[in-house]
């Protein structure tokens, strides 16, 4: 039964900068979450006003939400922490280090371009999950020029490890192709190019939805409100 002012547990946890909606729901299913001293059984449980929530025995509380768009340089990994490589958080100034930010989606270590970081799990889910329809566009420079026949093959789809993958769009430019994806597998653009006999020499994410990269330099960043950023993703904007 809902009480006035109560919120769903998964929404509460997502506002505590613990990660994406899917991640915080996994925490509940793993039995790591308590509400008012009792182990939570479902992400849909309600947290009432003044409710006390613990994760792994530690009290968690909502944080001020933050939305950052950065240009991830090559050689940097999309992780909060990594033993061997610098992470996207090291690209940002110290003032962001304790905000609980995490990357929305992935760019592999050797790729670069637009990346959103936030501590808003609901927002991250809306941008990253394919069912919400936010496409991502990549500019892939190739080891050799792509001919018209291979361009047509790529547009029709490529078999990747037994799965037929069809991009939203593929267009040529002087140094390679621009590929638009709705549902991104790990290293998908590189794997599709290789399946057609090409190697990607440089890969840049140039758009997230209608938000497009124009001049933000590697390592550069900008902050927005949730409303501003969502409007740019849906209606258009340049960074």
N, C-alpha and C positions, 0 to 999 in steps of 0.2 A: 504493500500500500504506500502511495506517495504522500509525503508530508510537505507542507509549504516550505519552499526554500531549499528542498533537497535536490541533489544532483546524482546522476548515474555515476557509479564508481569508476567506470572506464573514462568518463569525461573528467572526473576529478583527478585521476592519476595522470591523464594526458596534460593537465594544466600544471602539474608538479614538475615538469621538465624531466620526465623519466623516459621519454622516447615516443615513438609513434603509437597510435591507437592499437595497432596489432601487437606491439611489444608489451604494452601495459596489460593488455588482455592475457597475454601469455604469462605474465607475472601472477595474475589471479589464478589461472588454471594450474600453475605450478605450486600453488598453496603458499605463496610468499607474501600475501597481503592480508592484513587484519583490519577490521573496522570495529572500533569501540571494543577492542579486546577479543573479538571473535574472528576466526579465520573466514575470509570471504570465499563464498562458493561460486559466485557468478559475477561477471563484469557488469551485469545489469542491476546489481544491488544499489540501494540508495544510500547516500551519505547526507545526513541531516545537518542543519546549521550547528556548528560547534563540534561536529563529529571528528573523531581522532582516527587517523589512518596511518598504519605502519607498513613499511615494506622491508622485509628482512630484519624486522625488529626496530627499524629506525622511523621516527615520525616524519612524514612528508607533508608539505603544504604547498598550495599553488604559488607560482612565481609570476612576476611581471612578464608578460609575453613580449617576445622580441623577434623581429623579422629582418634578416640580412640577405642581400644578394651579393655574391662575390664572383670573381673570375678565378677559378681554381687553376693554378699553374701546373705544368707537367712536373712529375716527380713527387707530388703530394698525394696522400691517400685520403679517401673519404671515410674517415673514422674519427671518433672522439679521442682515441688513444691508439698508438701503435708502437711496438717495441723497436722497429727498425727504421721507419720512415717518418718524416714530418707529416702532420695531419692538417686538415683544412682549418682546424682551430688555431694552429700556430700562425696561420696567415693573418688572422685578425688581431687587433690591438688587445692589450691586457684587460681592458675594461669588459671584454666579452667572455673572458675565460671562466667566470663563475656564474654564467647565466643559464647553464644547462643546455646550450645549443647542440644540435645534431644536424647532420646533412639530410636533406630531403632527396632521396634517390641516390644513385651512385654514378661516379665517373671513375674509371680505372686509373691507376697511378700514372700511366703514360698518356692519358687524355687530359684535356683542358677545357675551360669555358665556363658558362653560366652554371651556378650552383646556388641553391637557396639553403640557408641554415636558419633554424628556428627552435624554440622550445615549446611550440604549440603542436601537440600531437594530432589534434583534429585537423588543423590546417595542413600539416604534412600529409595526412591521409588523403585529403581532398586533391592535393597536387600530384601525389605519386601513384595512387591506385588507378588502374586503367579504366575502371567503370565510370570515373568522373570525366573522362575524355580530354585530359590535358596532354597534348602531344609534345614531343621534344624533337627538335631539329638539330642535326649534326652535319658539320662540314668535314668531309673526309678527303684529304689529299692522298692520291694513290701513286703506287710505284710506276705506273705507266698510264697513258691516256685510255679511257674507257670507250670502246666502240659502241655503235648503236645497237648491235645485236645483244651484247652483254647488258646494256642499259635496260633493254626490253625484258631480258630474263630476270634482272633484279626487281623490276617493277611487278612482274607476275608472281614473284615469290621464290624463296630459296629453302632447300631442305637442310635444316640444322639439327643434327643428331636425332633424326627421325621425326622432327617436327617441321611442318610446312609453315614458314614465316613470311607474311606478306606485309611490306612496309606501307605506311599511309601515302608516301610519295618519294620518288627519286628523281632528281634533276641534275644535269651536268653543269659544271662551271669549268673555267679554264684549267684548274689544277686537279679536278676530281669530280666528286658528286656531293650533293646535299641530300641527306636522307631524313625523312620525317617518320617517327615511330610513335605508336600509341602505347604499346606494351613492350618495355625494354627487357630483354634477357641480358645476362652478363656478357659483356664484350660482343654484343649482337652485331654491330656494324662491322667490326673487324672480322667476325666469323663469316658474315655474308659475303664480304669482299673476297675473302680467301677461298670460299666455295666457288667463286666465279673466276679464280686465277689471279687475283690482285692482292697486294699488300697495302694496308693503310700506313702511310708514313707520318701523318699528323691528323689528329681527330679533335675537333672543337665543337662543343655544344653551343650553338648560336641562338637558340630560342627555347623558351619554356612556355608553351601555349603561345599567346600573342606578345609575350615579353621577349624583346630581341636585344641581342648584344650589338652594340655599335662602337663604343670606344673605351669601355672599362678595361684598364690594363691588367695583366696578370698580377694577382695579389690584391687588386683593387676591390673595394667593397662599398656598399650603400645600404642604408637602413630605411625602412618604410613602416607605416602602420599596416595592420592586416588588411584594412579596406583599400588602401592605396595599392598594395602589392597584388591583391586579388583582382582589382580592376585592371591593372596592367597585364596580368596573365590572361584575363578574359577579353578585354577590349583593345589592348595594345599599349605598348610603352617601350622606351629605349633606355638602355643603361650603358 
